[in-house]
Amino acid sequence: MKIFTIGLAVAFCVCFAACDGNKVKDHKAKLRTINASYNAGDINLSVDYGTVYASNIQYLNFSLFREFLEGSHKVQIKNANGTVLVDTSLFMTENRHYSLFVYDSMNVLRYKVIDENFVTPTGSSCKVRFLHLSNNAPNVDVELDAQGVPMFQNFKNGLNGEYIEMGSGTRQFRALTSGAGALLTTQNPYYYKPGAFYSLFLRGNVGATGLDSLSFFVIESTVDYL
């Protein structure tokens, strides 16, 4: 009887440890930060008052996804001097991916959090979505390979679309003023890989030159990256 009792206790401990380990693993979400704000400069992320990244995220840079326990978290974006630029809370659901974009709107700092929907593309296709994060550009239509038909239509500052499946390969997008069709900028040819997810966003300022010129920026997400 004593041996049976000891065996039962050991089995219970092993089972409890296994269940507890799975509980921790299964109740995590992931979050990344994208700096699309020229005016903010270098930024960093604070979650529950703890700094997340060892080095600041420069303009047109982004972090990898970091894991956080499911639940409500205090989220702050700070500049290089430690000044709080964004002070909010975010509830993260287990097994979800979240992207936090920081951008400008007529020189006012904005942010948005997107609950990602990474459903694998079919065959040799990839998926792309568009975000209008330019500081002063008007509403835009976005065409693929100058096809004459908008893939993303009438997007204003701060608006994002859902992922759309498209053929992989070297592609090129154009941004035009919505309706009028005046060309604003053309993306340099870019190779889109099969099975990958792409966030294509418009950034910068109309009429600016250099780093802050109006142009497209691409973030590639693959299975390994997620």
Beta strands, then each sheet from edge to edge (+ up, - down):
strand 1: 28-36
strand 2: 43-47
strand 3: 50-51
strand 4: 61-62
strand 5: 66-69
strand 6: 71-79
strand 7: 84-92
strand 8: 97-105
strand 9: 108-115
strand 10: 125-132
strand 11: 140-144
strand 12: 150-155
strand 13: 164-167
strand 14: 169-171
strand 15: 173-177
strand 16: 183-186
strand 17: 190-192
strand 18: 197-203
strand 19: 215-221
sheet 1: 4+ 1- 5+
sheet 2: 4+ 1- 8- 9+
sheet 3: 3+ 2- 6+ 7-
sheet 4: 13+ 10- 18- 19+
sheet 5: 12+ 11- 15+ 16-
sheet 6: 14+ 17-
end
